[in-house]
Amino acid sequence: MSDAARWYVIHTYSGYENKVATNIEKMVENRRLQDLIFEVKIPTEKVVEIKDNKRKEIERKIFPGYVLVKMIVTDETWYIVRNTRGVTGFVGTTTKPVPLSQEEVDKLGVETREITVDYNVGDSVKITDGPLAGFVGVVEEIDKEKQKVKVSMFGRETTAEIELGQATAI
C-alpha cells in the first residue's frame, strides 16, 4: 500500500463522531502509531443561531456521521480504525478505503497551508489571479488567519478582499 499519508473518510453512527475521534486518538497514543495515523478531524463550521431572540454562535458539524483521518493505510491501521467502537466503515469499497483527492482536501479546508507573502501593509501589489488580475493596489490589511488581504484600488477608498496568494509585491 501507499507510504504517503492521505486523508480518508470514516462513516460513524450519527452522534458518535466525537467519541470515535477520541477513541482513535487514544488508540494511536496507546499503540504508538503516531508515525502511521497523523490526524483525526471532524469538519465543523461556525453558524449563528437565533433562539429566543438571542444570537448565539455555535459550531456545527458539516458532515454529521463522518470523521476524517490522515493516515498511512496498513493492515494494522485499517483494522484499528475499522474496529473502533462507533465506526461503521471507511468510505470506499469494502476491501480498500478510497483517499480524498488533494482538490477535495483543499475544498474541505482540512489542511491549512501556510502562505508566505512578500508584501506588507502599505506596499503596492499586483493582483495575479481572479477577476481583478492585472490591477495594482495598495495593501490596507493582511489577515493571515482568514488567508485574506485587503487592497485599496484605483487611488480611492475602493477596497477589494482577495486571497493571500492572489497578489504579489511590485
C-alpha positions, 0 to 999 in steps of 0.5 A: 500500500501507499507510504504517503499519508492521505486523508480518508473518510470514516462513516460513524453512527450519527452522534458518535463522531466525537467519541470515535475521534477520541477513541482513535486518538487514544488508540494511536497514543496507546499503540504508538502509531503516531508515525502511521495515523497523523490526524483525526478531524471532524469538519465543523463550521461556525453558524449563528443561531437565533433562539429566543431572540438571542444570537448565539454562535455555535459550531456545527458539524458539516458532515454529521456521521463522518470523521476524517483521518490522515493516515498511512493505510496498513493492515494494522491501521485499517483494522484499528480504525475499522474496529473502533467502537462507533465506526461503521466503515471507511468510505470506499469499497469494502476491501480498500478505503478510497483517499480524498483527492488533494482538490477535495482536501483543499475544498474541505479546508482540512489542511491549512497551508501556510502562505508566505507573502512578500508584501506588507501593509502599505506596499503596492501589489499586483493582483495575479489571479481572479477577476481583478488580475492585472490591477495594482493596489495598495495593501490596507490589511493582511489577515493571515488567519482568514488567508485574506488581504485587503487592497485599496484600488484605483487611488480611492477608498475602493477596497477589494478582499482577495486571497493571500496568494492572489497578489504579489509585491511590485 
